[in-house]
Amino acid sequence: MTAGWIGTGKVRARELDGVVEITVEGLTTQAKYYKPLVYEFMRKEWTSRPSWGDYVVEIVMEHVGDPPWMDLDNLAKALLDAIKGYLFHDDSQVARLLVERHEGERERITIRVFPRN
């Protein structure tokens, strides 16, 4: 894939130098909302095949004002379930997982996935 973004809705993605970056615009307090949203995007828009090996997954929730009442572990599980089978074959391939939230300029979630060296 090229450096250009694919997707026109709430979910967009790109691949650049072996790093896949997925953004989800907007926030909700329901972590389970993200699984079908990202899964449908991957199913319909993503053309690359999953690979074997160890991966690093970084998930960042950006919020404006007070952070939403959401458990980050539930968010991580929902997003890993959504990308499994598209970027890697199984969750067991995730050798490093970083999940964090911080105040940002807009409400969104960014997922970065890349092979572990």
Secondary structure, DSSP 4 states (H G I P E B T S, - for coil): --SS-B-SSSEEEEEETTEEEEEEES--S-GGGHHHHHHHHHHHH--SPPB-S-EEEEEEEEESSSPPS--HHHHHHHHHHHHBTTTBS-GGGEEEEEEEEEE-SS-EEEEEEEE--
